[in-house]
Every structure is written in C-alpha cells, then in structure tokens.
Amino acid sequence: MTAWLARLDLTQRLGYAGLIPFVLTTLGVLFGVAGSSELFKLYSVVILAFMAGATWGALQSQTQRASSVDLTLAIGTSLWALMAYLLPADVAVPLLVMGYALLLWLDMDGSISENYSTEYTELRKRLTIIVVALHVLVFIAL
C-alpha cells in the first residue's frame, strides 16, 4: 500500500482521499448507522458542486470553443446538486448520479479534455465510476 501511495502525485492522492468519506458513509448506510445517508448525501452534494465548478473553470479557459450549452450544464449541475440536497436521500441519490454522469460526459468533450492531462482524465473517470458505484450501493440499501 505504501509503495502504491508513493507513486501517486498530489492530485491523485487528494482524489483518492476524497473517496474516504464516500466509502465510510456508504458503510454507515449499509450497516444502518443513523444519519449516514444524510451525511452521504451532503458530502456528495459538496463534491458534485466542486466538480461542477472545476468543469466550468475548464470550459472558461476555452472561451473560443466553449459552448453556452456546456457552460450552462456545468454551472447548472451545482444548482442541481443543491436541489437534490433538499430532497429525501432515496430521491436525491439517483439525481446526484445523474449530475456525476453529466459532468463525466462534459469532461470527455474535446473542449474540456484538452485542458487535462491523460492521467488526470483517467483519474476523473476512475473516481467518478467509483463514486457512482457507491451511490448505487447506497440507493439499494435505502
């Protein structure tokens, strides 16, 4: 484990560290720990809004090629996340998955992916797939 961590750069370490609250709250939901689903939902909203902002920022650097639709979808995702927060967890979790899927789709768009290294693009894909899988587990448990 230590050798694996030593090979990761700071971005990768922080990305994987960001999974820890998802994993812990998922385990809490699976084992029936009170409040776990609300904490899972809250953390998911925060991360989705953060990722939406990062995507919006990446699009902003492509002012010549970034479409207004992509910009609206990116920033709209943070509002989507806020709306999901106000709903019960069993409704919010699928909505949050839709937000993560939308951001992944936007990330794979040529105008954004040009801003990212291949390693970072792969990291975002990998982390998003893990996060979506954890959302599916939570949804099933709810």
VMD Tcl script that builds the backbone (N, CA, C; Angstrom):
set m [mol new atoms 426]
animate dup $m
set s [atomselect $m all]
$s set {name element resname resid chain x y z} {
  {N N MET 1 A 0.822 -1.195 0.000}
  {CA C MET 1 A 0.000 0.000 0.000}
  {C C MET 1 A 0.868 1.263 0.000}
  {N N THR 2 A 1.906 1.275 0.798}
  {CA C THR 2 A 2.774 2.437 0.886}
  {C C THR 2 A 3.481 2.677 -0.446}
  {N N ALA 3 A 3.917 1.617 -1.118}
  {CA C ALA 3 A 4.580 1.770 -2.407}
  {C C ALA 3 A 3.624 2.355 -3.439}
  {N N TRP 4 A 2.375 1.925 -3.399}
  {CA C TRP 4 A 1.366 2.448 -4.321}
  {C C TRP 4 A 1.163 3.944 -4.074}
  {N N LEU 5 A 1.037 4.337 -2.817}
  {CA C LEU 5 A 0.855 5.753 -2.474}
  {C C LEU 5 A 2.049 6.598 -2.893}
  {N N ALA 6 A 3.240 6.056 -2.755}
  {CA C ALA 6 A 4.458 6.796 -3.098}
  {C C ALA 6 A 4.512 7.111 -4.589}
  {N N ARG 7 A 3.886 6.288 -5.413}
  {CA C ARG 7 A 3.900 6.509 -6.859}
  {C C ARG 7 A 2.881 7.560 -7.305}
  {N N LEU 8 A 1.964 7.932 -6.439}
  {CA C LEU 8 A 0.918 8.881 -6.810}
  {C C LEU 8 A 1.381 10.318 -6.610}
  {N N ASP 9 A 0.945 11.196 -7.529}
  {CA C ASP 9 A 1.231 12.621 -7.316}
  {C C ASP 9 A 0.169 13.193 -6.377}
  {N N LEU 10 A 0.318 14.453 -6.018}
  {CA C LEU 10 A -0.580 15.074 -5.047}
  {C C LEU 10 A -2.030 15.064 -5.526}
  {N N THR 11 A -2.250 15.346 -6.787}
  {CA C THR 11 A -3.613 15.354 -7.326}
  {C C THR 11 A -4.259 13.987 -7.163}
  {N N GLN 12 A -3.522 12.939 -7.471}
  {CA C GLN 12 A -4.055 11.587 -7.333}
  {C C GLN 12 A -4.330 11.251 -5.868}
  {N N ARG 13 A -3.404 11.615 -4.996}
  {CA C ARG 13 A -3.599 11.342 -3.566}
  {C C ARG 13 A -4.847 12.034 -3.043}
  {N N LEU 14 A -5.004 13.301 -3.395}
  {CA C LEU 14 A -6.175 14.045 -2.945}
  {C C LEU 14 A -7.452 13.470 -3.546}
  {N N GLY 15 A -7.393 13.068 -4.799}
  {CA C GLY 15 A -8.561 12.457 -5.445}
  {C C GLY 15 A -8.999 11.192 -4.731}
  {N N TYR 16 A -8.044 10.316 -4.470}
  {CA C TYR 16 A -8.382 9.069 -3.770}
  {C C TYR 16 A -8.777 9.333 -2.316}
  {N N ALA 17 A -8.149 10.313 -1.678}
  {CA C ALA 17 A -8.529 10.662 -0.304}
  {C C ALA 17 A -9.972 11.150 -0.259}
  {N N GLY 18 A -10.406 11.801 -1.327}
  {CA C GLY 18 A -11.784 12.266 -1.406}
  {C C GLY 18 A -12.802 11.144 -1.424}
  {N N LEU 19 A -12.347 9.940 -1.723}
  {CA C LEU 19 A -13.248 8.780 -1.699}
  {C C LEU 19 A -13.525 8.292 -0.278}
  {N N ILE 20 A -12.642 8.606 0.651}
  {CA C ILE 20 A -12.760 8.074 2.010}
  {C C ILE 20 A -14.115 8.406 2.641}
  {N N PRO 21 A -14.564 9.672 2.623}
  {CA C PRO 21 A -15.891 9.936 3.197}
  {C C PRO 21 A -17.023 9.201 2.477}
  {N N PHE 22 A -16.900 9.046 1.161}
  {CA C PHE 22 A -17.909 8.278 0.426}
  {C C PHE 22 A -17.951 6.835 0.924}
  {N N VAL 23 A -16.785 6.227 1.056}
  {CA C VAL 23 A -16.710 4.829 1.489}
  {C C VAL 23 A -17.230 4.680 2.921}
  {N N LEU 24 A -16.791 5.561 3.807}
  {CA C LEU 24 A -17.209 5.458 5.206}
  {C C LEU 24 A -18.713 5.666 5.371}
  {N N THR 25 A -19.268 6.659 4.679}
  {CA C THR 25 A -20.707 6.876 4.813}
  {C C THR 25 A -21.508 5.783 4.113}
  {N N THR 26 A -20.970 5.222 3.044}
  {CA C THR 26 A -21.636 4.074 2.405}
  {C C THR 26 A -21.684 2.907 3.379}
  {N N LEU 27 A -20.565 2.637 4.037}
  {CA C LEU 27 A -20.549 1.568 5.045}
  {C C LEU 27 A -21.544 1.865 6.157}
  {N N GLY 28 A -21.627 3.126 6.566}
  {CA C GLY 28 A -22.593 3.513 7.580}
  {C C GLY 28 A -24.015 3.224 7.144}
  {N N VAL 29 A -24.327 3.532 5.891}
  {CA C VAL 29 A -25.671 3.248 5.363}
  {C C VAL 29 A -25.910 1.739 5.340}
  {N N LEU 30 A -24.923 0.996 4.852}
  {CA C LEU 30 A -25.084 -0.463 4.751}
  {C C LEU 30 A -25.264 -1.129 6.113}
  {N N PHE 31 A -24.625 -0.561 7.138}
  {CA C PHE 31 A -24.728 -1.135 8.484}
  {C C PHE 31 A -25.760 -0.428 9.354}
  {N N GLY 32 A -26.539 0.451 8.763}
  {CA C GLY 32 A -27.644 1.078 9.471}
  {C C GLY 32 A -27.258 2.106 10.510}
  {N N VAL 33 A -26.127 2.769 10.336}
  {CA C VAL 33 A -25.709 3.809 11.272}
  {C C VAL 33 A -26.585 5.046 11.034}
  {N N ALA 34 A -27.220 5.519 12.095}
  {CA C ALA 34 A -28.128 6.663 11.992}
  {C C ALA 34 A -27.416 7.878 11.414}
  {N N GLY 35 A -28.086 8.553 10.490}
  {CA C GLY 35 A -27.559 9.776 9.893}
  {C C GLY 35 A -26.596 9.566 8.742}
  {N N SER 36 A -26.223 8.329 8.472}
  {CA C SER 36 A -25.237 8.066 7.413}
  {C C SER 36 A -25.732 8.468 6.034}
  {N N SER 37 A -26.996 8.214 5.754}
  {CA C SER 37 A -27.500 8.542 4.417}
  {C C SER 37 A -27.520 10.066 4.211}
  {N N GLU 38 A -27.844 10.817 5.253}
  {CA C GLU 38 A -27.847 12.277 5.136}
  {C C GLU 38 A -26.425 12.818 4.979}
  {N N LEU 39 A -25.487 12.230 5.703}
  {CA C LEU 39 A -24.088 12.649 5.582}
  {C C LEU 39 A -23.539 12.287 4.203}
  {N N PHE 40 A -23.901 11.105 3.705}
  {CA C PHE 40 A -23.509 10.691 2.354}
  {C C PHE 40 A -24.034 11.697 1.337}
  {N N LYS 41 A -25.312 12.028 1.461}
  {CA C LYS 41 A -25.946 12.972 0.534}
  {C C LYS 41 A -25.255 14.335 0.604}
  {N N LEU 42 A -24.998 14.830 1.794}
  {CA C LEU 42 A -24.338 16.123 1.961}
  {C C LEU 42 A -22.955 16.131 1.311}
  {N N TYR 43 A -22.158 15.112 1.584}
  {CA C TYR 43 A -20.815 15.058 1.014}
  {C C TYR 43 A -20.888 14.958 -0.509}
  {N N SER 44 A -21.825 14.188 -1.008}
  {CA C SER 44 A -21.980 14.048 -2.450}
  {C C SER 44 A -22.342 15.376 -3.101}
  {N N VAL 45 A -23.223 16.127 -2.462}
  {CA C VAL 45 A -23.607 17.441 -2.980}
  {C C VAL 45 A -22.394 18.366 -3.024}
  {N N VAL 46 A -21.615 18.372 -1.961}
  {CA C VAL 46 A -20.425 19.241 -1.896}
  {C C VAL 46 A -19.445 18.873 -3.012}
  {N N ILE 47 A -19.177 17.593 -3.171}
  {CA C ILE 47 A -18.214 17.151 -4.190}
  {C C ILE 47 A -18.754 17.404 -5.596}
  {N N LEU 48 A -20.035 17.145 -5.811}
  {CA C LEU 48 A -20.610 17.393 -7.139}
  {C C LEU 48 A -20.537 18.880 -7.481}
  {N N ALA 49 A -20.839 19.743 -6.532}
  {CA C ALA 49 A -20.750 21.184 -6.780}
  {C C ALA 49 A -19.300 21.592 -7.048}
  {N N PHE 50 A -18.369 21.023 -6.297}
  {CA C PHE 50 A -16.951 21.299 -6.510}
  {C C PHE 50 A -16.521 20.876 -7.917}
  {N N MET 51 A -16.907 19.672 -8.309}
  {CA C MET 51 A -16.535 19.175 -9.627}
  {C C MET 51 A -17.196 19.992 -10.738}
  {N N ALA 52 A -18.432 20.434 -10.504}
  {CA C ALA 52 A -19.107 21.274 -11.493}
  {C C ALA 52 A -18.341 22.583 -11.671}
  {N N GLY 53 A -17.866 23.144 -10.571}
  {CA C GLY 53 A -17.077 24.369 -10.652}
  {C C GLY 53 A -15.769 24.159 -11.397}
  {N N ALA 54 A -15.137 23.012 -11.164}
  {CA C ALA 54 A -13.893 22.713 -11.880}
  {C C ALA 54 A -14.148 22.560 -13.373}
  {N N THR 55 A -15.249 21.913 -13.719}
  {CA C THR 55 A -15.604 21.745 -15.130}
  {C C THR 55 A -15.915 23.096 -15.765}
  {N N TRP 56 A -16.656 23.921 -15.052}
  {CA C TRP 56 A -16.974 25.263 -15.547}
  {C C TRP 56 A -15.692 26.054 -15.775}
  {N N GLY 57 A -14.758 25.948 -14.826}
  {CA C GLY 57 A -13.482 26.646 -14.969}
  {C C GLY 57 A -12.696 26.169 -16.175}
  {N N ALA 58 A -12.705 24.861 -16.391}
  {CA C ALA 58 A -12.004 24.313 -17.554}
  {C C ALA 58 A -12.644 24.814 -18.847}
  {N N LEU 59 A -13.956 24.897 -18.856}
  {CA C LEU 59 A -14.644 25.421 -20.043}
  {C C LEU 59 A -14.321 26.901 -20.260}
  {N N GLN 60 A -14.211 27.650 -19.169}
  {CA C GLN 60 A -13.913 29.078 -19.276}
  {C C GLN 60 A -12.569 29.328 -19.959}
  {N N SER 61 A -11.642 28.413 -19.796}
  {CA C SER 61 A -10.336 28.600 -20.426}
  {C C SER 61 A -10.395 28.365 -21.933}
  {N N GLN 62 A -11.517 27.844 -22.393}
  {CA C GLN 62 A -11.716 27.592 -23.826}
  {C C GLN 62 A -12.756 28.567 -24.374}
  {N N THR 63 A -12.609 29.838 -24.087}
  {CA C THR 63 A -13.643 30.821 -24.428}
  {C C THR 63 A -13.997 30.819 -25.916}
  {N N GLN 64 A -13.059 30.500 -26.758}
  {CA C GLN 64 A -13.341 30.500 -28.193}
  {C C GLN 64 A -14.218 29.316 -28.599}
  {N N ARG 65 A -14.073 28.190 -27.875}
  {CA C ARG 65 A -14.753 26.976 -28.308}
  {C C ARG 65 A -15.827 26.481 -27.343}
  {N N ALA 66 A -15.838 27.000 -26.130}
  {CA C ALA 66 A -16.814 26.529 -25.153}
  {C C ALA 66 A -18.206 27.005 -25.549}
  {N N SER 67 A -19.123 26.066 -25.616}
  {CA C SER 67 A -20.482 26.443 -25.990}
  {C C SER 67 A -21.240 26.937 -24.773}
  {N N SER 68 A -22.222 27.780 -25.021}
  {CA C SER 68 A -23.042 28.279 -23.918}
  {C C SER 68 A -23.831 27.142 -23.283}
  {N N VAL 69 A -24.164 26.127 -24.060}
  {CA C VAL 69 A -24.878 24.972 -23.510}
  {C C VAL 69 A -23.988 24.234 -22.511}
  {N N ASP 70 A -22.735 23.988 -22.886}
  {CA C ASP 70 A -21.820 23.300 -21.977}
  {C C ASP 70 A -21.588 24.111 -20.702}
  {N N LEU 71 A -21.412 25.419 -20.847}
  {CA C LEU 71 A -21.221 26.276 -19.675}
  {C C LEU 71 A -22.447 26.237 -18.767}
  {N N THR 72 A -23.619 26.301 -19.359}
  {CA C THR 72 A -24.856 26.254 -18.580}
  {C C THR 72 A -25.016 24.910 -17.884}
  {N N LEU 73 A -24.707 23.831 -18.585}
  {CA C LEU 73 A -24.803 22.499 -17.969}
  {C C LEU 73 A -23.820 22.351 -16.812}
  {N N ALA 74 A -22.614 22.866 -16.996}
  {CA C ALA 74 A -21.603 22.736 -15.941}
  {C C ALA 74 A -22.023 23.480 -14.684}
  {N N ILE 75 A -22.395 24.737 -14.821}
  {CA C ILE 75 A -22.755 25.504 -13.630}
  {C C ILE 75 A -24.136 25.087 -13.128}
  {N N GLY 76 A -25.005 24.672 -14.021}
  {CA C GLY 76 A -26.327 24.184 -13.624}
  {C C GLY 76 A -26.249 22.934 -12.770}
  {N N THR 77 A -25.178 22.164 -12.934}
  {CA C THR 77 A -25.014 20.944 -12.145}
  {C C THR 77 A -24.878 21.269 -10.665}
  {N N SER 78 A -24.236 22.374 -10.333}
  {CA C SER 78 A -24.123 22.738 -8.917}
  {C C SER 78 A -25.497 23.109 -8.351}
  {N N LEU 79 A -26.329 23.746 -9.159}
  {CA C LEU 79 A -27.698 24.061 -8.716}
  {C C LEU 79 A -28.533 22.784 -8.600}
  {N N TRP 80 A -28.302 21.859 -9.507}
  {CA C TRP 80 A -28.945 20.537 -9.476}
  {C C TRP 80 A -28.598 19.833 -8.163}
  {N N ALA 81 A -27.324 19.903 -7.795}
  {CA C ALA 81 A -26.875 19.274 -6.548}
  {C C ALA 81 A -27.565 19.911 -5.345}
  {N N LEU 82 A -27.665 21.227 -5.351}
  {CA C LEU 82 A -28.344 21.920 -4.250}
  {C C LEU 82 A -29.801 21.484 -4.155}
  {N N MET 83 A -30.472 21.385 -5.289}
  {CA C MET 83 A -31.857 20.927 -5.297}
  {C C MET 83 A -31.948 19.512 -4.730}
  {N N ALA 84 A -31.009 18.654 -5.117}
  {CA C ALA 84 A -31.015 17.270 -4.636}
  {C C ALA 84 A -30.851 17.221 -3.121}
  {N N TYR 85 A -30.060 18.128 -2.590}
  {CA C TYR 85 A -29.840 18.162 -1.138}
  {C C TYR 85 A -31.150 18.371 -0.376}
  {N N LEU 86 A -32.058 19.099 -0.963}
  {CA C LEU 86 A -33.321 19.420 -0.303}
  {C C LEU 86 A -34.332 18.269 -0.346}
  {N N LEU 87 A -33.998 17.220 -1.062}
  {CA C LEU 87 A -34.905 16.079 -1.228}
  {C C LEU 87 A -34.492 14.921 -0.329}
  {N N PRO 88 A -35.404 13.986 -0.078}
  {CA C PRO 88 A -35.035 12.795 0.696}
  {C C PRO 88 A -33.919 12.024 -0.017}
  {N N ALA 89 A -33.106 11.328 0.762}
  {CA C ALA 89 A -31.930 10.631 0.217}
  {C C ALA 89 A -32.289 9.651 -0.886}
  {N N ASP 90 A -33.417 8.936 -0.746}
  {CA C ASP 90 A -33.760 7.945 -1.767}
  {C C ASP 90 A -34.122 8.584 -3.111}
  {N N VAL 91 A -34.470 9.852 -3.111}
  {CA C VAL 91 A -34.716 10.593 -4.352}
  {C C VAL 91 A -33.436 11.309 -4.786}
  {N N ALA 92 A -32.713 11.847 -3.819}
  {CA C ALA 92 A -31.515 12.634 -4.114}
  {C C ALA 92 A -30.398 11.802 -4.726}
  {N N VAL 93 A -30.205 10.598 -4.236}
  {CA C VAL 93 A -29.062 9.788 -4.701}
  {C C VAL 93 A -29.100 9.551 -6.211}
  {N N PRO 94 A -30.232 9.131 -6.805}
  {CA C PRO 94 A -30.232 8.984 -8.269}
  {C C PRO 94 A -30.020 10.310 -9.001}
  {N N LEU 95 A -30.536 11.409 -8.437}
  {CA C LEU 95 A -30.322 12.716 -9.065}
  {C C LEU 95 A -28.847 13.109 -9.032}
  {N N LEU 96 A -28.190 12.795 -7.935}
  {CA C LEU 96 A -26.752 13.077 -7.843}
  {C C LEU 96 A -25.966 12.241 -8.845}
  {N N VAL 97 A -26.366 10.983 -9.019}
  {CA C VAL 97 A -25.706 10.133 -10.029}
  {C C VAL 97 A -25.843 10.768 -11.403}
  {N N MET 98 A -27.015 11.298 -11.697}
  {CA C MET 98 A -27.214 11.966 -12.985}
  {C C MET 98 A -26.264 13.152 -13.131}
  {N N GLY 99 A -26.041 13.886 -12.041}
  {CA C GLY 99 A -25.104 15.003 -12.072}
  {C C GLY 99 A -23.682 14.552 -12.346}
  {N N TYR 100 A -23.258 13.487 -11.666}
  {CA C TYR 100 A -21.909 12.967 -11.904}
  {C C TYR 100 A -21.760 12.456 -13.340}
  {N N ALA 101 A -22.800 11.805 -13.850}
  {CA C ALA 101 A -22.752 11.302 -15.229}
  {C C ALA 101 A -22.655 12.460 -16.223}
  {N N LEU 102 A -23.396 13.520 -15.966}
  {CA C LEU 102 A -23.344 14.687 -16.843}
  {C C LEU 102 A -21.945 15.305 -16.851}
  {N N LEU 103 A -21.361 15.446 -15.674}
  {CA C LEU 103 A -20.008 16.020 -15.612}
  {C C LEU 103 A -18.991 15.122 -16.304}
  {N N LEU 104 A -19.140 13.815 -16.149}
  {CA C LEU 104 A -18.225 12.898 -16.833}
  {C C LEU 104 A -18.367 13.056 -18.343}
  {N N TRP 105 A -19.591 13.184 -18.798}
  {CA C TRP 105 A -19.837 13.385 -20.229}
  {C C TRP 105 A -19.205 14.699 -20.694}
  {N N LEU 106 A -19.395 15.770 -19.919}
  {CA C LEU 106 A -18.775 17.046 -20.275}
  {C C LEU 106 A -17.249 16.948 -20.250}
  {N N ASP 107 A -16.720 16.216 -19.271}
  {CA C ASP 107 A -15.259 16.055 -19.169}
  {C C ASP 107 A -14.672 15.371 -20.388}
  {N N MET 108 A -15.425 14.483 -20.993}
  {CA C MET 108 A -14.910 13.747 -22.141}
  {C C MET 108 A -15.040 14.541 -23.433}
  {N N ASP 109 A -15.732 15.688 -23.356}
  {CA C ASP 109 A -15.878 16.559 -24.510}
  {C C ASP 109 A -14.506 17.118 -24.883}
  {N N GLY 110 A -14.258 17.249 -26.146}
  {CA C GLY 110 A -12.945 17.698 -26.612}
  {C C GLY 110 A -12.501 19.036 -26.076}
  {N N SER 111 A -13.430 19.975 -25.894}
  {CA C SER 111 A -13.015 21.306 -25.456}
  {C C SER 111 A -12.544 21.313 -24.014}
  {N N ILE 112 A -12.991 20.382 -23.191}
  {CA C ILE 112 A -12.525 20.311 -21.807}
  {C C ILE 112 A -11.324 19.389 -21.690}
  {N N SER 113 A -11.404 18.235 -22.301}
  {CA C SER 113 A -10.345 17.245 -22.125}
  {C C SER 113 A -8.988 17.755 -22.604}
  {N N GLU 114 A -8.984 18.745 -23.482}
  {CA C GLU 114 A -7.717 19.342 -23.915}
  {C C GLU 114 A -6.977 20.012 -22.761}
  {N N ASN 115 A -7.727 20.443 -21.741}
  {CA C ASN 115 A -7.124 21.105 -20.583}
  {C C ASN 115 A -6.498 20.123 -19.613}
  {N N TYR 116 A -6.855 18.871 -19.719}
  {CA C TYR 116 A -6.429 17.866 -18.754}
  {C C TYR 116 A -5.361 16.958 -19.360}
  {N N SER 117 A -4.448 16.528 -18.524}
  {CA C SER 117 A -3.502 15.512 -18.978}
  {C C SER 117 A -4.256 14.192 -19.109}
  {N N THR 118 A -3.682 13.270 -19.820}
  {CA C THR 118 A -4.294 11.949 -19.967}
  {C C THR 118 A -4.463 11.289 -18.610}
  {N N GLU 119 A -3.463 11.453 -17.746}
  {CA C GLU 119 A -3.532 10.855 -16.405}
  {C C GLU 119 A -4.679 11.441 -15.601}
  {N N TYR 120 A -4.863 12.758 -15.691}
  {CA C TYR 120 A -5.938 13.400 -14.940}
  {C C TYR 120 A -7.309 12.987 -15.485}
  {N N THR 121 A -7.424 12.903 -16.797}
  {CA C THR 121 A -8.678 12.459 -17.408}
  {C C THR 121 A -9.022 11.059 -16.924}
  {N N GLU 122 A -8.036 10.176 -16.907}
  {CA C GLU 122 A -8.264 8.808 -16.429}
  {C C GLU 122 A -8.619 8.795 -14.945}
  {N N LEU 123 A -7.961 9.637 -14.165}
  {CA C LEU 123 A -8.262 9.725 -12.735}
  {C C LEU 123 A -9.709 10.158 -12.533}
  {N N ARG 124 A -10.147 11.189 -13.230}
  {CA C ARG 124 A -11.537 11.661 -13.081}
  {C C ARG 124 A -12.526 10.575 -13.476}
  {N N LYS 125 A -12.233 9.868 -14.555}
  {CA C LYS 125 A -13.117 8.762 -14.959}
  {C C LYS 125 A -13.186 7.701 -13.876}
  {N N ARG 126 A -12.026 7.285 -13.407}
  {CA C ARG 126 A -11.946 6.224 -12.398}
  {C C ARG 126 A -12.671 6.635 -11.111}
  {N N LEU 127 A -12.406 7.831 -10.642}
  {CA C LEU 127 A -13.047 8.302 -9.409}
  {C C LEU 127 A -14.561 8.426 -9.582}
  {N N THR 128 A -14.989 8.923 -10.737}
  {CA C THR 128 A -16.427 9.061 -10.980}
  {C C THR 128 A -17.110 7.706 -11.016}
  {N N ILE 129 A -16.495 6.730 -11.623}
  {CA C ILE 129 A -17.083 5.385 -11.673}
  {C C ILE 129 A -17.210 4.813 -10.266}
  {N N ILE 130 A -16.195 5.009 -9.446}
  {CA C ILE 130 A -16.249 4.518 -8.063}
  {C C ILE 130 A -17.349 5.237 -7.286}
  {N N VAL 131 A -17.420 6.548 -7.443}
  {CA C VAL 131 A -18.435 7.330 -6.739}
  {C C VAL 131 A -19.839 6.901 -7.167}
  {N N VAL 132 A -20.050 6.697 -8.442}
  {CA C VAL 132 A -21.359 6.254 -8.929}
  {C C VAL 132 A -21.687 4.868 -8.374}
  {N N ALA 133 A -20.712 3.978 -8.343}
  {CA C ALA 133 A -20.943 2.636 -7.784}
  {C C ALA 133 A -21.344 2.720 -6.312}
  {N N LEU 134 A -20.706 3.604 -5.562}
  {CA C LEU 134 A -21.069 3.780 -4.152}
  {C C LEU 134 A -22.480 4.347 -4.025}
  {N N HIS 135 A -22.859 5.239 -4.929}
  {CA C HIS 135 A -24.228 5.765 -4.919}
  {C C HIS 135 A -25.240 4.643 -5.188}
  {N N VAL 136 A -24.905 3.754 -6.101}
  {CA C VAL 136 A -25.790 2.628 -6.386}
  {C C VAL 136 A -25.951 1.757 -5.149}
  {N N LEU 137 A -24.859 1.473 -4.452}
  {CA C LEU 137 A -24.929 0.682 -3.201}
  {C C LEU 137 A -25.820 1.373 -2.170}
  {N N VAL 138 A -25.631 2.677 -2.010}
  {CA C VAL 138 A -26.440 3.421 -1.044}
  {C C VAL 138 A -27.908 3.385 -1.445}
  {N N PHE 139 A -28.181 3.586 -2.720}
  {CA C PHE 139 A -29.562 3.572 -3.184}
  {C C PHE 139 A -30.227 2.222 -2.931}
  {N N ILE 140 A -29.515 1.156 -3.206}
  {CA C ILE 140 A -30.039 -0.198 -2.939}
  {C C ILE 140 A -30.309 -0.388 -1.448}
  {N N ALA 141 A -29.390 0.098 -0.631}
  {CA C ALA 141 A -29.536 -0.055 0.830}
  {C C ALA 141 A -30.697 0.770 1.385}
  {N N LEU 142 A -31.014 1.882 0.713}
  {CA C LEU 142 A -32.104 2.732 1.196}
  {C C LEU 142 A -33.440 2.049 0.932}
}
mol reanalyze $m
mol bondsrecalc $m
mol representation Tube
mol addrep $m
